[in-house]
Structure formats: C-alpha cells, structure tokens
C-alpha cells in the first residue's frame, strides 16, 4: 500500500486520510491470510461473506468517488475556494453517525449496490486498495483548495437528497468502518473455516 504524507494537510482532511489508512491497515490484517474459500464463507444463507462486504464497499466507494470528482471539477470551474474546515449540518452528522459501527439499524441494500454472490479475493481486494488510494489522493490533493461545505451534489445512493462534499467524505469513511466491522465479525464466528 502506498501511503502519502499527511502533515501538510488541513486537520480535517488529514483526519480523513489517516482514517482511510487505518481502515486499510485493519483490512490488510483481516484479508491477507485468507484463501478464497475463507473469503467467500458465509455463516447462513443470505448473510454476507467477507468478500461480499468488500465487494459492496467497492461499489459504494466507486459511486461516491465518481460523483465527488464531477462535483470537484464543477467547483474548480466556478472558482470555489476553501474557507473553513468540513462542518456537516445536523442532518449530515446524523447520516454519518448512522453508518458507524456497531450497526444499530439494518437497511436493505439497493439492488445496484448488492455484492456478487461469490468473487475471488484477487478481484475484490486490489480494487478496494485502489479505490482507497483514490480517496486519499482526492482528500489530500483535490479537496484542499475547494469549499467542501458549499460544494453539494445529489447523493448517489438517494438522489433526491443533496449532500455536502465534506459530509460525503465522512460518510464514506464511516460506511467503510461499518462493513469492515461486519467482515471482522464474520471472521470471528465459531464456524469460520480455519487454515
């Protein structure tokens, strides 16, 4: 994993980059020793495997990244300049909190974001690392000069709501932690196949 220096970043963006690095460290410890059988093991029909947790994260992170990149390009084109640290609204803070582990409320996953039934670790894990690299680069480079509080875009999951770019970055990190926690719980189950 390639890690960038964060000391020169504003504290709010540095915190996000460091959060994603920590997620990557945790997931590497979780995923690296697993073979494909372990990666795809599910405790019961309908319960997600570790592979499905990460495939879902890849789908969601890719979707948010695509929308964030478009919004950043638009913000730069209109001359948006950073003024203040990321400051989610009351609703934004609630949304972020709802994604954090431990899971308190389960929601049905939209069809387009549902993970594949089975995928090889070699398909899922490198994509997770690649997307996290893009998230870190986005926060560490492109987000530094724009106003992430004024920059808004249609939430890619529920488009009827508009979301601040800064809030979206925090939602991604919280959602990642949620499903990493879920994957860690799968790995800790008594029936999990051991090497």
Secondary structure, 3 states (H helix, E strand, C coil): CCCCCCCCCCHHHHHHHHHHHHHHHHHHHHHCCCCHHHHCCCCCCCCCCHHHHHHHHHHHHHHHHHHHHHHHHHHHHCCCCCCCCCCCCHHHHHHHHHHCCCCCCCCCCCHHHCCCCCCCHHHHHHHHHHHHHHHHHHHHHHCCCCCCCCCEEECCCCCCCEEEHHHHHHHHHHHHHHHHHHHHHHHHCCCCCCC
